[in-house]
Amino acid sequence: MLTLKIAAARDGDVIIAGAGPAGAAAAAHLADAGFSVLLLDHQQFPRDKVCGDFVGPAALLELDNLGISGLPGYRQTNIIHEAALYLNGRHLITHTIPRVAGMPAHGRVIARKELDQWILERARAAGARVLENTRVQGFASDAGGVSVAVNGPAGPATLRAQALVGADGSSSVVARLLRGHTVPDRNRIIAMRAYMDGLPDTGNRCDLYFSDDTFPGYYWLFPTGPTSANVGIGMVRATLPRNEEHLRQLMLRLISSDPALRARLGDAQLRGPVTGWPLSTYDPALPCVGERVLLTGDAAGLINPLNGEGIQYAMLSGRWAAETLLAARARNDWSHASLLPYAQRVERELRFDMALARLIVQLIRNRHLTPVWLDALRIIVARARSDPAYADVTGGVLAGLVPARRVMGADILRKTALQALLSLAGMGARHLLRGRAHCVRLGLQTGTAAAGVALSMAANPRAALDWGLGVAGSALELGGGVAGALLQPGAQATPPAPAALAYRSRSIM
């Protein structure tokens, strides 16, 4: 008796859930390489996406590789050459965006409604089929492919492909099903943003603001045009003690009261509502690869917890996913083992940087110690003002342009320690000059403050223990990667696009 085994029909080679920068970039690269791609999104494009809208040099390079930089609308977006830092309403430093070989020496502020549409159209022009208003509800992998349950305009349906890419954002359905749980609060950042019109002169500078009220977090002003700006605030969700003020109210209060921000805004007025969104930060303990499944961008938690940057990691991971799937097709092997090089690429390129950022965020989430953290910021800025090379490294790490291992190098650590000693010596001398009585009062105030911190933490021992364990775990994670990272001094933060996926000129207008 002859038995015929008929393979289930497929709707495409790859299904991509989510048409933001990660998903659309992956779709464009895959379609360029001859894949049949289904790109799904639960919304209708063009659509707005709550974001700070700043697109750094590494992301601009990815956009250029896709040909997006040739669009007339792209060339009209606001170019950013420098960034300024403020603390409690006082200017600390203004510095140009660090120059890194092979990358633009500037950033751009591009509204996500435009940016995401451009990348989506690039994917569509390459041959990807786009299904909008279509929400992924589940998936199942087997030896012959992956079945994806969706609900779209025509109702529930099941789509079939060789592989599934989860690019459906910080609240990813694909990630939740792959990992078996939602993102824990310790990996969450909450942010709010609004657009404002009528600024006196936005120039080509982005502003970052820190204050006692907003730490651990910061607020920003990113110019979107000659007289308009994206103004927002972001903060770690789980803090000790918990921040009780609603983030929207805090942002509105800062807009009206922060002297540095007020000077920049002038008589500007809000345009539209203040809107918010959660961000999921990177956790190396959570998988980003499964059987026939890859997670990219926000769905994989590829957001730097220190600065909230996600666009460049979204586009990079979209390209890396496409490379991995191209290799899987060549081997005709879509298994977890075959897709594992993607997870290894993410770890190799990003884990050290994310681990350093994660350790810093774990430390500063303890708001009892905010004066200590802000003093550390002052020390770093003081050194950066007098040492351009130091500023390029520290600023480059903050911007995601320079590998984080550079700040762990002997030279940077030595300069930071020296600046700390100079700052402490200067502070001590100033107090001594004010007399013995002043020093006694200062000692009593410091002791009282330390006792207050200890009592406050003792009043919530579980939260204090969680904070301590989080710091220890992050320190161990960072320490485990130091040796390996230091053995790769020539590694690049953002490798160029491989020839196999190079942009092929197409009209997307």
Secondary structure, DSSP 8 states (H G I E B T S, - for coil): ----------S-SEEEE--SHHHHHHHHHHHHTT--EEEE-SS-SS----S--EE-HHHHHHHHHTTGGGSHHHHTSEEE-EEEEEETTEEEEEEE----TTS-S-EEE--HHHHHHHHHHHHHHHT-EEE-S-EEEEEEEETTEEEEEEEETTEEEEEEESEEEE---TT-HHHHHHHSS---GGGEEEEEEEEEE--S--TTEEEEEE-TTT-SEEEEEEEEETTEEEEEEEEESS-BS---S-HHHHHHHHHHH-HHHHHHHTT-EEEEEEEEEEEE---TTS-SEETTEEE-GGGGT---TTT---HHHHHHHHHHHHHHHHHHHHHT--SHHHHHHHHHHHHHHHHHHHHHHHHHHHHHTBGGGHHHHHHHHHHHHHHHHH-HHHHHHHHHHHTT-S-GGGGGSHHHHHHHHHHHHHHHHHHHHHHHHT-HHHHHHHHHHHHHHHHHHHHHHHHSHHHHHHHHHHHHHHHHHHHHHHHHHHT-TT--SS----GGG--------
